[in-house]
Amino acid sequence: MTQHHETSANYERVLFSLGRYRVAVCKDDLQWLFQQRVTVKTCAGARWRNLGYCTTRNALLRFQHKFLGLYSPEIGALPETFKAGGWN
């Protein structure tokens, strides 16, 4: 079952995962979220915490470089700037 909470393991607006990290669209459809999985699991599953909020692909790439140190073609394929409604 998908969830509407951005930190949920089953959040419905996740675009893709990169190991312990993932990129999602915020619940208000304003920006991308760069998130990290929290190691402590709850009864609802793993939790995710927001590391950054981005409206440009370059900002996401900076987070990716800081936390992963490698290039992700998934982020590279995103539009240059966030566009509302483009997540589904």
Residue, then its C-alpha position, 0 to 999 in steps of 0.5 A: m500500500t502506498q503512503h502520502h507521508e514523504t518519509s514513509a517506506n512506501y511513499e507514492r511519489v518516489l522516482f527512483s532509489l540509489g541504494r540507501y538514497r532516493v529521489a522523490v517528489c514532495k507531497d505539494d508537488l513543488q520540488w524534488l526530495f533527496q532522501q536517505r534511509v534511516t537504519v532504524k526500522t519501525c513497524a511500518g518499515a524503513r523511514w526516510r529522512n530528507l537531506g535536501y529539497c531541490t528545484t534544479r537537476n544541478a542541485l540534485l547532482r550536488f547532493q548525489h556527489k556529496f553523499l554517493g560520489l558517483y554519477s547517476p543516469e537517473i538524475g541526469a535524465l531528469p529535466e533541468t528544472f522541476k516541473a509540477g505534475g511530472w512525477n507520475 
